[in-house]
Amino acid sequence: MFFSTTDSSGRILAGNKVFTAVSGFAHRELIGQPHNLIRHPGMPRAAFAVLWTNLRNGKPFNGYVKNMAKDGSYYWVFASIKTLRDGTHLSVRFKPTSAEYERDIAPLYASALAAENEAISGGASERTACDAGIGILNAALSSSGYANYDEFSEAALTREMLSRDRNLSDRKLALFPERLASGASDEENRSYLWLISRYSHACKLFRALARVEQLSKSLQTEAGSVIALAEEFRVAALNTHIASSKLGRSGACISAIATFLTSYATDMTHDTDEMRRHLREIANSARTINASVAMARLELEMLLYFKAEIATDQTKGEDDLLPQLEEAFEASTSTAEEAVSALAAALPPVATSRDLLAQSAVSIQMAQVRGLTEAARVKEASGMITMFEEFRGKTRKARQEIETISDVLGDFAAILGPMGKCVSELATTVRH
Ligand SMILES: Cc1cc2nc3c(=O)[nH]c(=O)nc-3n(C[C@H](O)[C@H](O)[C@H](O)COP(=O)(O)O)c2cc1C
């Protein structure tokens, strides 16, 4: 695990020992140089374009990077990069090991690079070539079910960290020693041990968050079925309306029922639109919580690892990098705290939409029963019996699905309190 910092234009300001060792350059050969010193020619422009666009927009970047060491050999990293308060950037990296990485990333980058190079040989500008690469990346991500690069990279961050956890535990390896090297003071050791205890808290929280992701997904799926049903109601109500208008005077009552059905179905569509909006907020907040807790854990890990590294090497002057790692960790935990609040705020509106939908479903069911009676009574309307029966099946299904949404919302509300508490506790770690 290693890190480096750069100025706002990507010139290397500092890095830890492992960064220097892996790159094969001497410390003095790296400092002050642009980070593209270790750029591998196999990297597509598109990946760096996404990196810089994210940083410019105040967002972190998480992603795979292939680097070239001084001797020409390559090494892959998963990099988690963010901007600090003073405008410098911090990149924390580790070795990717997931099966998805092994299978997908090198071929994906190769095809993005090929598209870029083809554009360049066709006379296109660097910018157009880069867009061609971005097009390839986006197409691949969307065919794997990701809405955008951020969604992919956040999932990849979690996946890589879990994969590394498995590797370390299979090989019974620890990332950092249990105590600092013998030269460290008692005070340094105390603070180190405290951070280790907080780190295990961060790991537990990180693993528990899989449940948030799961709940967010099942909420989207369940609500998706209700949303689809609301649309079916709207179409069915419209058909009933058209059929009843052909009945003339004898169908006046059925026509009135059809009008009610249409109006309830319209209410349902409106409520599902509202629900959809809040569901998007929930999905985004759940992703942000996961990604920022994962980043916080990584930064805390880097902090611990670096503390152990400085203590071992007795390197002077490098402890001034500690506040930067601490700041990065604090920023991640406060992003997680904000996302927990945003998620908590989005749950009640979904519950409100669910209640309104349930009311509309009951009203539709009542109108349907009346419609069925009328269709059986009026001879000319017998053809509409099946239409009203269809409503019966759909309302039953809608009510069941609304019930499931309630269950998921209940589960969400139940974990949100303890989870928020854990995130807030984690946020106080380095201020201790
Ligand atoms: C914090 C930070 C870390 C970076 N780390 C790397 C890296 O490890 N390898 C790399 O090729 N580029 C890295 N970059 C991106 C480079 O600055 C640069 O955009 C990239 O190498 C492409 O350079 P070029 O288009 O000038 O060839 C990093 C940028 C930042 C801000």
The ligand as a Gaussian input file, in Angstrom:
#p B3LYP/6-31G(d) Opt

LIG

0 1
 C       -2.778000      12.509000      -7.108000
 C       -2.521000      12.051000      -8.511000
 C       -1.917000      10.836000      -8.712000
 C       -1.660000      10.378000     -10.021000
 N       -1.076000       9.175000     -10.171000
 C       -0.764000       8.753000     -11.412000
 C       -0.114000       7.512000     -11.609000
 O        0.175000       6.772000     -10.658000
 N        0.199000       7.157000     -12.867000
 C       -0.111000       7.924000     -13.962000
 O        0.212000       7.543000     -15.081000
 N       -0.776000       9.097000     -13.797000
 C       -1.100000       9.503000     -12.564000
 N       -1.765000      10.694000     -12.401000
 C       -2.231000      11.420000     -13.599000
 C       -1.141000      12.254000     -14.224000
 O       -1.106000      13.520000     -13.600000
 C       -1.379000      12.420000     -15.740000
 O       -2.638000      13.011000     -15.945000
 C       -1.321000      11.106000     -16.498000
 O       -0.135000      10.406000     -16.213000
 C       -1.422000      11.332000     -18.012000
 O       -0.448000      12.210000     -18.385000
 P       -0.207000      12.747000     -19.861000
 O       -1.541000      12.914000     -20.486000
 O        0.523000      14.029000     -19.667000
 O        0.626000      11.708000     -20.542000
 C       -2.035000      11.175000     -11.127000
 C       -2.651000      12.388000     -10.907000
 C       -2.906000      12.833000      -9.617000
 C       -3.588000      14.136000      -9.399000

